[in-house]
């Protein structure tokens, strides 16, 4: 019996073919999800597959991406945004796409704008106390992603389902979720 025939007829050959097909299918699914972000949202976002909804973000239906301190950033590139979704610099000045501060009609710098952490904005919007209690980590797009629970003493989550404890403390339960993309490779 030749090696090619043995590989096609043996249990080991069968398992190799099935394993290869599974890897191809899984890789294909991952590539499709990456290529079609709207379909990937059916799983919420990378690293989060449960049913808790995203925390409200200044960019509307955008994914709830935040910086290391919980302030909103633009999901596609991590650039900081203000409470209305406009690009800002470290001094909270409005900037253009290149990071150049915007000026008024006279060319004078515009005043600093409001920039509220996402979980604090949830508290202000819904009228109850919130806290970022816990987090967990996943590998997404080759980097470690920190997923965070915005917690409150509520019996329901932002999407109306029964609230779960998640990583919350002191009797709080998960109200909504957000994430921070680290620079740590995985």
PyMOL commands that set and color helices and strands:
alter all, ss='L'
color gray80, all
select helices_A, chain A and resi 3-9+11-35+37-43+118-126
alter helices_A, ss='H'
color red, helices_A
select strands_A, chain A and resi 130-140+143-152+173-185
alter strands_A, ss='S'
color yellow, strands_A
deselect
rebuild
show_as cartoon
